[in-house]
Amino acid sequence: MLKSELIAKISGANPHLFQRDVERIVNVVFDEIVDALARGQRVELRGFGAFTVKHRGARTGRNPRTGATVSVDQKFVPFFKTGKELRERLNDRAPASTAAASKGKAKGGRV
């Protein structure tokens, strides 16, 4: 699902809201999540999951094309851990049509 599709779906479910207002709300929510992660804070959405930032230390890697060793700097990467409710919905109550459709895809859909 694309962000524009999410906005359209929320707008459709809430006809009393203007689409531009829904778009603004979605952007503010995403911006707040990103800002909290940038500050090193944890963002938890009960039933959905938790976003955290993990530190990856500096290391020596290899260039896959040439095989030469390269220095990889330390970095911080976002990490998402699914919540119990989301895991249960994906594994226990997945509709047959969704399961059949996902067999044809090599990777998951866009968000």
N, C-alpha and C positions, 0 to 999 in steps of 0.2 A: 504494500500500500504506500502510495506517495503522500507527502504532506498535503498536497492539494486535494487528494481524494479523501483524506481524513477531515479536512475542513469542510468539504462538500457534504460528507456524511453527517457531521455534527450539525451543519446548517439545515440539512433536510429533516433531522430529528427535532430541531428547535426552530420552527418557522417564525417564532416571535423575535428571533435575533437576526440581525443583518449579517450577511456573509462576511463583510469587511470587519465586523466586530468579532466574529468567531475567529477569523484569521489573526486578528490582533491578540486575542486570548491565547490561541495555540502558540503564536510566536513568543509571547511573554512567558508561557510555561516552559517552552524549550530553552529560552534564554536564561531563565532562572536555574534550570538544571545545569546548563553549561557553566554558568557563573559559580554555582556552588561547587562543582567539580574543580573548577580552576582555583578556588580557594582551598581545595583539599578536603572539602566536606563530603559526607556520604548523603545520598539522596535515596530515600526509601518510599516506595509507593506500595502500600499494603495490598497484598494479593497479586500484585504485578511483579515486583522485584526491586532490587536495590542497585544503584549505580555507585561505584567507588572508583578511586584512582589508585593504581598500583605502580610502584617504582620498579623499574628495570635497570639494574646496574650496568656500568660500562663493561664491555666484553670484547673479545677478539673474534671476528667472524671471517667468513670466506666469501669472496666474489664467486658466484656460481659459474660465471662464464669463463673466467681466467684461472680460478683456483687460488688466486693471490689472497693473502691474509689482509684484512682491513680492520681498523679500529672502529667499533660501534660505540657511540657516546651513550651515557645514561639518559634515560627518558622516563616520562610518566605516561601511562596509557590508561584509557578508560576501561572499566571492567563492569559487566552486568551479570548479576546472579538472579535467576528467576525466582519468583515467590512460589510458595506452596500451591496456592490457588491456581496460578497460571500453569504450573507443571501438571496439576491434576486435570485441568480442562484439556490440555494438549494430549495427555496420555490416556485418560479414562473415558472421556466423553467426546472424542473426536468424531464428528459426523462422517459417515461412509463416503459421501460425495467429496469431502475435503481430503480424506485419506487417499481416495482413488486419484484425485487431481494431482496430489503431491508426488505420486509415484513417477509421473512423467517428467518432473522437474529435477535437474541435477542439483540445484541449490535453491535455498528459500527465496521468497519474494522480497521486494524492496520495501523499505519503511521510510 
